[in-house]
Amino acid sequence: MGNNMVEIDIKNKQVLTIDTPMYFGAEGKDPQPTFLADEPITLTEAEREQLKEITVKVAKFIKKTPLSKKIARIIGVNDKYYKKATEIDRFGDSQIVYGGIDISKDSTGKFKVIEINPRVQAMGLQDFRQETLSIPGEPNLLNDFISWLHDGNYKNITLLGSTKNAFYRGYDRITETLNLNGINTVFTDSEGLKGLYNLGYETQLIFRNCNNEVIINDPEIKSIIEDRHMKIVNPLHASFYGYRGFLKIIYDELLEVLPHQITLSDKTTEKDLVDHPWLKLEANGEEYVVNYNELRRWGKTSVLSILHGDFGAVSQNLKDKTGGDAKNIRKVADLIQNSNREDVVWIAQENVEPPLVDIKLEGVQQKTRLLYRTYWLYRDDRSVAVSAECFGCTEDQFKKSKGKINAGTGFSVPIKNFKRS
């Protein structure tokens, strides 16, 4: 795939080059295309209202649930890691500003929250996909963020990321868009941030598009943030809201928005897992998600053995296995054996298999299963801005991904006429 590759969207007459967010992949790697539905979908009024209501409920719950040390322990955050992250966030009084929620619709038409993603890579991508399908003016997270920056009178910001990230073309688009909207924005990595500081660039805010470790493990970056009292968006501790253990906290308070859910223990039975096949583990920042019913018999037996503490049986079951599932289960067994019990949170949710809908992809009508992803942002007036898009999988893609839907396993499907909250 050469660097002069150009595609033309005939319908919208938009040039889609490899420099645009239509492609992903780190700099220096062969870029891969993002597949996009030919047309956006339009939600019914009832669907729009239900998605908005769920999103606002979850966003407001997160806002009123600060991550104290006690809650951090409950959801599986390591004590030392929690202390490092929150210490840095306190330098600039950094608070969570935006996030995303993965939502599935069951066969009865009810929406259920299956994941919280406070580190969404939507900005520069969602808006680009909307523009590509000629649906400008729809709510999107980037426009909501720009409004938030203007309301806060932020003039100089640094987008902290890297061209090693597969989504860096989105960062380029964000940088250009913010500058066009009167917000001086520099996209750079951690070394560049140090250089800007030494040159006297007055960064008011770090727009974080890197993992926590980039900041936590760099004493010089930490010192810069402390010296300038820099605000970080989204802050380091925002990541903890995406821990599967936090779904336990939400489930106790907002039972109606989540699928039926149980906490796994040494008393868990096979029937429990068959009825709640989506296993979600969080331990010391490591994660494991799998559909139990999609595992082979030896995989199911191994998972049950881990839960019951019989690691000898796990080794016996996996001794001749070399595939991806076997490697992941071994990793989980090692992780749990080498973690304190309080650092491990393992839940299971019932399956919410979305109904099939018709979506046109590359000129062909496809039977598609949809994941709904909503984005929320806290406005200064305490209201919540909401936008949304979808990701789709054909039946074949859905089976190959074992029920996981995202842009990597399928394709993006923008939403038209999504009303604001």
N, C-alpha and C positions, 0 to 999 in steps of 0.2 A: 504493500500500500504506500504509494509515493506521496510526498508532501505537496504535490500539485493536484491532488485529487479534489474534484469538485462535483457536487451533485446539485441539481436544480429541482426544486419542488415546482412542477409545472403549474399546479393549481394556484399556488400563492406567489409564484415567481420569486421565491426567496432562494438566495444562494446559500447552500449549506456546505461550507468548506471544513476541512479537518481542524481548523483553528476555532471553530464554533463549538458550543456545548452539545451539538449533535453527535460529537465523538468523545469517547473517554479513553483514558490510558495515560500513564505517566509520561513526562517529556522524555524523548529518546526511545520510547516503545512504539510499536505499531499501533496507531489509534484504532479503536473498535467503534462501529456505529451503534448509536442508540436507536432502537426500533420504536417508531411512533405510529399510533393509529392514524388512519387516513382522515378521520373526523373525530371531533370531541363528542362526548356523550352529554345528554341533557338530563338532569335529575328532575323527578317529580317534586312538587311542592312539599309533599310529606317526607320524601327522602332528604331534601335540603334541610328542613326543619329538624328532623331527627339527628342528622349529622352535626348540625350546629349546636343543638342542645347537648349532645354527648360531649362534644369538644369543649364547650364552655364549662360544663360540669367538671371535667377532668382538669382543665386549666385552672379553674378556681380552687379546686381541691389541692393541687400542687402549690398554689400561691399561699394557701393558708396552712401548709404543712412543712414548716422549715425542717431541714435535716439536722436535727440534734444528734449528738453522739449516740444517744440511746436508740433513735430510729435508724441511724446508720448501721448499728450492730444488727438490728432486726432484719434489715434488708440485705445483709451480707457484705457490707463495706469494711475492709480491714482498718483497724484503729489508726495505725501509723499513716496509711494513705489518706484517710479522712482528715487527720490533723494537718498534713502537708497541704492538701488542697484548700481547706477552709482558711488556713493561715494566709495564703496568698490572696484568696478572694477578699479577705477582710481589708487588705491594703487599700483597695479602691471601693470598698463597700459594693462589690459586684454581686448582682442579683440576676436570677434567671429572667430572660426577656421573652424568649420564644421557644417553641418546640413542635413536635409532630406526633401524631397518633395513627397507628395502623388499625384499621377497622374492617371487619368482615361482616357480610350480610348473610344471614341464614336463609333457609328455604322458605321461611314464613315471612321474610321481609324485615326482620328485626336486625339492627346493627349491634355488634359487640366489639369492644376494644380488645385487641389481642397483644398489642405492644405499645409502649411509650418510647419515643425516640427524641430525646432532647438535643441530639447532635445531628439533626437532619441536614442533608446536603441539598436543600430545595432552592435556596437563593441562587439566581443565575441559571437555574435549570428549569424550574416550574414556569417562570415567566418567559423563558426562551421557547419552551414548548407551546405555550399559549400563543405567542407571537407567530411561530411557525405555522400554526393552523389558523392564523388570521382571526384570533379572538382576543384582541387587546381590550383592556378595560376590566377584565375579570379580576376579582380579588386575588392577589398573590403575595407571598411572604416578603419578597424583596420590596415591593411598594409599601407594604405595611412597615417594614424596617426603616425605609427612608423617611416616612412620616414620623416615626419614633425618634430618629436622629435629629430631624428638624425641630421637633417639639422640645428636645433636650438641648438644643443649640450646640450640637457637636459640629465643629468645623474641621478638625484634623483627626483622622483616624488611621490606624494601621491594620490592614487585613493580614493576619498572621497565618500563613499557610506555606505550601511548597508545590513546586512544579513536579515533584515526585508523587503527588497525590493524583489519582486517576481523574479527579473532577476539577483539576486546576483551570481548565478552560472556562468553567463557571466562575471561578475567582476573577479571571480576567474580565469577564462580562460584568460582574458585580462592581469591580474597581472602576471600569469605564462608566457605568450607570451612575454610581455615586458621585463621581467627579462631574458628570453632566448635570447633576442635581445640586451642585454647589457645595458638596462635601469633599474636602481635600482628602484623597484616599491613596495610600501606597500599599501595594501588594508585595509582601516580602517574607522571607523565612526568618528564623531566629537570629542568624548572623546579621541579616539586613536590619533587623530591629535594633540590634546593638549599635550598628553603624549610624542609624538615624538618631539615636539617643546621643551618641558622641558628637554628632554634627549640630545638636541643639534643636532637632525637630520636635515641636511641642505636641506630641501625641496625647490626645485627650482620652482616647479609648482604643483598646485592642479588640478587634473583631476576630475572635478565635476560630480558625478553621484547621486546627491541628489537634493531635491528641494531648491529653494532660501532661504526659511525660516530657514533652518538648519544653514545657515551662517548669515543671516540678524538678526535673533533673539538671537544670541549668542555673547555678547560683547567680550568674551575672544577670540573666533575665529576671530572676526573682528580685534582685537588688534594684533593677530599673523600675519594676512595678511598684516596689515599696517606696523608692525615692520620689516618684512622680504621683503616687497614689492613683495609679491608673486603674480605670474600670475595665473589666474584661467581660465581653459578651460573646457567647454565653460563658458564664464562669465555670471554673473547674468542677465545682460541686454539682453543677447541672447534670453532669454525666450520671450521677447516682440515681437520679429520677428514672433513668432508663434501666436500672437493675431490675431483674425479674422479681427480686424480693419486694420491690415497691408495689408490685401488683398485689401482693398480700395485703398491704396497707390499704390500697384503694378498694380491694374486694370487700374488706370489712365495713367500708363506709358507703360505697357505691355499687352495691351488689347487682343492681339492675343493668349496669353498662358492661359487665364482663361476662364471659362464658362461665359456666359452673367450674369451680376450681377447688383443688385440694392441695394440701401440703404433704409431700412425701416423707416417709419415715420407715423405720425397720418393721413397722406393722402393715405397710402397704401390700396389698394383694394384687395378683394378676388381673382380677376383675376391675380393680380400681384403675389400673393403667389402660385396660381396654376401653373403659368408659371415659377416661380422661387421657387420651393418647398423646397430647402435646406436652412433652416433658421439657421443662425449662429450668436449667441449673445456673446458679451464680455462686462463685466461690473465689474470693481474693481477686476479683476483677476478671477472672476467666469465666467463659460461658459455654453452655452446651444446650442446643435445642434440637429435638428430634421428634418425629411422630412414631410412637411406640408400635403402632399397628403396621407401620411400613418396614419394621425391622424383620430380619430372618429369625427363625426360632432360636438359634444360638445367641443372637443379639438380645432378644427378649429375656432369655435366661440369664445372660450376663448382667443386664440392667437390674433385674430382680436380685441377683446375687450381690451387686454393689449396695443396693438399698438395705439388704439384710446383713451386710458386713462380712460376707463370705468371699474374700478376695482370692482365696485359693481356688475356689470354683470359677472365678472370673478368668484366672490365668489358664485353667484347664480348658474352659470353653473356647478361649481365643488362641490357643497355642498354634493352630495351623492356619489362622485367618490373617490375611494381609490387606484387605480392602479398606476403603475409607471409613466405613462404620466400625470395623474392628479397631482401627487406629484411634478413632474418637473415643470409643468406649474404654480402651486402655488408658487414654489420657485422663478421662473422667475418674477411673479407678485410682490412678496415681494421685490425682488432684485431691480427691477426698481423703485418701490415706495420709496425705501430707498436709492437711489443713485442720485447723481447730474446728470442732463441731459448730461453734457459733459463727464461723466464717462461711458456712455452707447453707445456702437456701435453695431448695429444690421443690418446685411446684409442678402441678399438672393441670391442664385445662381440657375441657371437653372440646371435641372438634366442631368447628363452625365451617362447614363446607359451602361455599357460595354457589348459588344457582348459576346456570349457564345463560349468557346473554350474547347477542349478535354484535360483533365489532368487525369493521372492515380494516384489514391490514394488507398493504401493498396490493390493493385492488380486489382482494378476495375476502368474502364474508366468512368470518371465523366464529365458531362457538367458543366463547371465552369466559373464564372465571376471573372476577375482578376483586382486587384489594383496594379499599378506599383509604387514602391517606389525607388526613386533614392537618392543617397547620394553624397554630394559634400564636398570637402576640399580645402581650399586655400593653394596652395604651396607658398614657399618663393619667387619663381620667378614670382609670380602673375598669374600663370596659375591655372586652376581648375581641380582637380582630380575628376573623376565621376565613381561611381559604382552603381549597381542596383540589386534588387530582386523583387519578386512579392508575394502577398498574394491572396489566392483564396477562393471563397465560392461556394459551390454547390447551385443549385437553391433553395433547401429547406433551407439551411443556410442563403442564401441571403434574403429570405422572412422573416425568423425569426429575422434577425438582422435589418430589415427595410432598407436594402440597404447599411449598413455599413460593410466594409470589412477590416479585419486585422487578425493577428494570433489568436486572441482570439475568433473571430467569425467563422474562417475557418481554413486554413492551409497555411504553407509557401511553396513557389515555387521558388527555386533558378534559376538564369539565367546563361546560358552558352554562352560563346563567346561574352561577352559584352565588346566592345572595349573602350579603354580610350579616353578621349578628348585630 
